C-alpha cells in the first residue's frame, strides 16, 4: 500500500459496520478519556506558564506565540517519559506521520486560503483595510507554506495526531473533530489574555470569543482531513495555509486596527462566517469514515 492509498472503509480496517460516521479510529486506546484528559491538562498548564513567563510588550511582543506552538509536542514527550517510567504499554494509536495523505494536500491548501481570502476581500470592500505589496507576498507564500507546514506539524501531532483519535473512540468523528477544535481554541486564551503576542488588537471581550469560535470551527476541517486521509500531514498543511494567509500576511494595512480585528483576521466576523460555512458543509455533506490505520 502506498502512502496515498485510502482504501474503501470496511469493518476489518476501520471497525465500522456498514460505513457511516463511525465512533472510533483503529487501533483503540484502552483509556481514551484518561489519556485525553491528561494531554489537555498538561497542555493547558504549559500554555499558562508560557503566557506568564513571556507576556511581551507592545513594542516587543516576544516569542510567546511561537513557544506556545511547541507545547503540544512537549506535552507528548512528557506523556511518553512518564509512560516509560511507569513501564506502561506504549501508545497504540498511530500519530499519522508516516502516511502522507497526498491526495488531500491541494484541498488542504486551497480551501483554507479561499476562506481567509473571502474574509479579507469583504473587509477590503468596506474600506477598512487595503492591500500592500500583495504580489510580493503571493510570490513568497509557497516557501512560507512549506516551512510553516513543518512547524505546525509539531502542534498538530498533539491535537489531531494524539487527542482526536482518543475523543473519536467515545464520540462520533464529527463531534470529536469539533470538540478537538474547541479544546484547541481554548488553549489560545492565555496567549490572548496574558500576552500581547497574539490577536492583541481590539477588546478582549470580543476578540477572545471570536478567535475561539473560529479555531473551533476550523478544527472541523483539520479533523476531517486527519480522519479521511489517515495522516496528520494534511491537517498540518491546512493549519499552515491558514496561518500563511491569515496570521503571517503582511499585506493588510489599516488605520482602524480594532475594527479590522472585529471583521477579519483570526477573530473577525467575516472569518467566522466563511470558516463556519465551510464547517457546516463538511459536517452535513462530507464522508467521515476513517482511512485504514497505518504505523505512526
C-alpha positions in Angstrom: 0.0 0.0 0.0 1.4 3.4 -0.9 1.3 6.4 1.4 -1.6 8.0 -0.5 -3.8 4.9 -0.9 -7.1 5.3 1.0 -9.0 2.1 0.8 -12.7 1.7 0.9 -13.7 1.6 4.6 -14.7 -1.9 5.9 -15.3 -3.2 9.3 -11.9 -5.0 9.1 -9.9 -1.8 8.6 -11.9 0.8 10.5 -14.1 -1.1 13.0 -17.3 0.3 11.4 -20.3 -1.8 10.5 -21.5 -0.7 7.1 -19.6 2.7 7.0 -21.3 5.9 8.0 -20.0 8.3 10.7 -18.1 5.8 12.9 -17.3 6.3 16.5 -13.6 5.4 16.6 -10.3 5.3 14.9 -8.4 1.9 14.9 -6.4 0.8 16.8 -8.0 1.6 20.1 -6.7 3.1 23.3 -7.6 1.2 26.5 -8.2 4.5 28.4 -9.1 7.2 25.8 -10.7 9.7 28.1 -8.0 9.4 30.8 -5.3 9.9 28.1 -7.2 12.8 26.5 -7.7 14.5 29.9 -4.0 14.1 30.8 -2.9 15.6 27.5 -5.3 18.5 27.7 -4.5 19.2 31.4 -0.7 19.2 30.7 -1.1 21.3 27.6 -3.3 23.9 29.2 -0.9 24.1 32.2 2.1 24.7 30.0 0.2 27.3 27.9 -0.5 29.3 31.1 3.2 29.0 32.1 4.4 30.2 28.7 2.0 33.2 28.8 3.0 34.2 32.3 6.7 34.0 31.5 6.6 35.7 28.1 4.0 38.4 28.3 5.8 40.8 25.9 5.2 44.5 25.3 3.5 46.4 22.5 6.9 47.3 21.0 8.4 43.8 21.6 5.6 41.2 21.6 8.0 38.4 22.3 8.1 34.7 21.3 5.1 33.5 23.4 3.0 32.5 20.3 5.9 30.5 18.8 6.8 28.8 22.1 3.1 28.0 22.6 3.1 26.3 19.3 5.5 23.6 20.5 3.6 23.0 23.7 1.5 20.1 22.3 4.6 18.1 21.3 6.3 18.9 24.6 3.2 17.5 26.3 3.5 14.3 24.2 7.1 14.0 25.2 6.2 14.3 28.9 3.5 11.7 28.5 5.9 9.4 26.8 8.5 9.9 29.5 6.1 9.1 32.3 4.9 6.1 30.3 8.4 4.8 30.2 9.0 5.5 33.9 5.8 3.6 34.8 6.6 0.8 32.3 3.1 1.3 30.9 2.1 0.0 27.4 3.3 2.2 24.5 0.9 4.4 22.6 -1.3 2.0 20.5 -2.7 4.7 18.2 -0.5 6.0 15.3 0.1 9.7 15.2 -0.4 9.7 11.4 3.1 10.9 10.4 4.2 8.0 8.1 1.2 8.3 5.8 1.4 11.4 3.6 -2.2 11.7 2.5 -1.1 13.4 -0.7 -4.5 13.4 -2.4 -5.7 15.8 0.3 -2.9 18.3 0.1 -4.5 20.5 -2.7 -7.7 20.7 -0.7 -5.7 21.5 2.5 -4.0 24.4 0.8 -6.7 25.9 -1.5 -9.8 25.7 0.7 -8.5 27.5 3.8 -6.8 30.1 1.6 -10.1 30.7 -0.2 -12.0 31.1 3.1 -9.5 33.6 4.5 -9.2 35.4 1.2 -13.0 35.9 1.2 -12.8 37.4 4.6 -10.0 39.8 3.5 -12.0 40.7 0.4 -15.2 41.5 2.3 -13.2 43.7 4.8 -11.4 45.4 1.9 -14.8 46.1 0.1 -15.9 48.0 3.2 -12.8 50.2 3.0 -11.5 49.1 6.4 -8.3 47.5 5.1 -6.2 47.9 1.9 -3.6 45.6 0.4 0.1 46.4 0.4 2.7 44.5 -1.7 0.2 41.7 -2.4 2.2 40.4 -5.4 5.4 40.1 -3.4 3.5 38.3 -0.6 1.9 35.8 -3.1 5.3 35.1 -4.6 6.8 34.3 -1.2 3.7 32.3 0.0 4.7 28.9 -1.3 8.1 29.0 0.5 6.4 30.2 3.7 3.8 27.4 3.4 6.5 24.7 3.2 8.3 25.9 6.3 5.2 26.6 8.2 3.8 23.1 7.4 6.8 21.6 9.2 6.4 23.9 12.1 2.6 23.4 12.5 3.1 19.7 12.2 4.6 19.9 15.7 1.4 21.4 17.0 -0.9 19.1 15.0 0.9 16.0 16.4 -0.8 16.8 19.7 -4.3 18.0 18.6 -5.1 15.9 15.6 -2.4 13.2 15.9 -2.9 12.3 19.6 -6.1 13.9 21.0 -8.6 13.5 18.1 -8.3 9.7 17.8 -8.9 9.3 21.5 -12.0 11.5 21.5 -13.2 9.7 18.4 -13.4 6.5 20.5 -16.2 7.9 22.6 -17.7 10.4 20.2 -18.6 10.4 16.5 -15.9 11.5 14.2 -17.8 14.7 13.5 -18.3 15.5 17.2 -14.7 14.5 18.1 -13.3 17.0 15.4 -15.5 19.8 16.7 -14.6 19.1 20.4 -10.9 18.9 19.5 -11.2 22.2 17.7 -12.9 23.8 20.8 -10.1 22.4 23.1 -7.6 23.8 20.6 -9.3 27.2 20.6 -9.5 27.4 24.4 -5.8 26.6 24.5 -5.1 30.1 22.9 -6.9 32.0 25.7 -3.8 32.5 27.9 -2.0 33.9 24.9 -4.8 36.4 24.2 -5.4 37.4 27.8 -2.0 37.4 29.4 0.3 38.4 26.5 0.4 40.9 23.6 1.9 38.4 21.2 -1.4 37.0 19.7 -4.5 38.8 18.4 -3.6 41.8 20.5 -5.9 44.4 18.8 -9.4 45.1 20.0 -11.4 44.4 23.1 -10.7 41.1 24.8 -14.4 40.6 25.3 -14.9 40.4 21.5 -11.6 39.1 20.2 -11.2 36.2 22.6 -14.6 34.5 21.9 -14.3 35.3 18.2 -10.9 33.6 17.9 -12.0 30.6 20.0 -15.1 30.2 17.8 -13.0 30.5 14.5 -10.4 28.0 15.8 -13.1 25.6 17.0 -14.9 25.6 13.6 -11.5 25.3 11.8 -11.0 22.2 13.8 -13.8 20.6 11.7 -11.7 21.0 8.6 -8.5 19.8 10.3 -10.2 16.8 11.8 -11.9 15.8 8.6 -8.5 15.9 6.8 -6.9 13.8 9.5 -9.7 11.2 9.6 -10.2 10.8 5.8 -6.5 10.7 4.9 -5.3 8.7 7.9 -2.5 11.2 8.1 -1.7 14.3 10.2 0.1 16.0 7.3 -3.0 17.4 5.6 -4.1 18.9 8.9 -0.7 20.4 9.4 -0.7 21.8 5.8 -4.2 23.3 6.3 -3.1 24.8 9.6 -0.1 26.3 7.8 -2.2 27.6 4.9 -4.5 29.4 7.4 -1.6 31.0 9.2 0.3 31.8 6.0 -2.8 33.6 4.7 -4.2 35.0 7.9 -1.6 35.4 10.7 1.6 35.9 8.7 0.2 38.1 5.9 2.0 41.5 5.7 -0.4 42.7 3.0 -3.2 44.2 5.1 -2.9 47.8 6.1 -5.5 49.7 8.1 -5.9 52.9 10.0 -8.6 51.2 12.2 -6.9 48.1 13.7 -9.5 47.3 16.2 -12.3 47.4 13.6 -10.2 45.3 11.3 -9.8 42.8 14.1 -13.5 42.6 14.6 -14.2 42.0 10.9 -11.3 39.9 9.6 -8.1 38.2 10.9 -8.5 35.2 13.2 -11.2 36.7 15.4 -13.2 38.6 12.8 -16.9 38.3 11.9 -16.2 37.6 8.2 -13.7 34.9 9.0 -16.2 33.4 11.4 -18.8 33.3 8.6 -16.5 31.8 6.0 -15.0 29.2 8.3 -18.4 28.5 9.8 -19.9 27.8 6.3 -17.0 25.5 5.5 -17.5 23.6 8.7 -21.2 23.3 8.1 -20.7 21.9 4.6 -18.2 19.3 5.9 -20.4 18.3 8.9 -23.5 17.9 6.8 -22.2 16.7 3.4 -18.7 15.1 3.8 -17.8 11.5 4.2 -16.4 11.0 7.7 -15.4 7.3 7.6 -11.8 6.6 8.5 -8.9 5.7 6.3 -7.3 2.4 7.2 -4.7 2.8 10.1 -1.0 2.8 9.4 2.0 2.8 11.7 3.0 6.1 13.3 
